[in-house]
Amino acid sequence: MARWAPCKRRAFIAKLSRLGFTPPEPGGRHFYIRYGTYTLAIPSNPEYSVPQLKMLLKEVEQILGREISVSEWQSL
């Protein structure tokens, strides 16, 4: 069974772009990415821990309106 693993910031952004998000835009303290009318702030640390990754993916799941499994995330 697949397990969640820490994710580098660049890999996270690349995976979100494969899901249909726009490239990061600067603004304020963080970069932002958009999906339609939704905006998601991207933390600036170079690597996201498993709890932080899960929190960010919960926001992404709400935006997309569907769940993202571990195997789907790893295959992106």
JOWOQUI-V775417 format. One line per field, one symbol per residue. phi: phi as a letter, one per 40 degrees, with the letter a starting at -180 (. if undefined). psi: psi as a letter, one per 30 degrees, with the letter a starting at -180 (. if undefined). A space follows every 50 residues. Layout:
# JOWOQUI-V775417
phi: ???
psi: ???
This chain:
# JOWOQUI-V775417
phi: .cbcbdbcdcccccccccchccccbcigcbcbbbbgccbbcbccccabcc ccccccccccccccgacbcccccccc
psi: kllkllkleeeeeeeeeffglllkklkbfllklljbfkkkkjlgkfkkle eeeeeefeeeeeefglkjleeeeff.
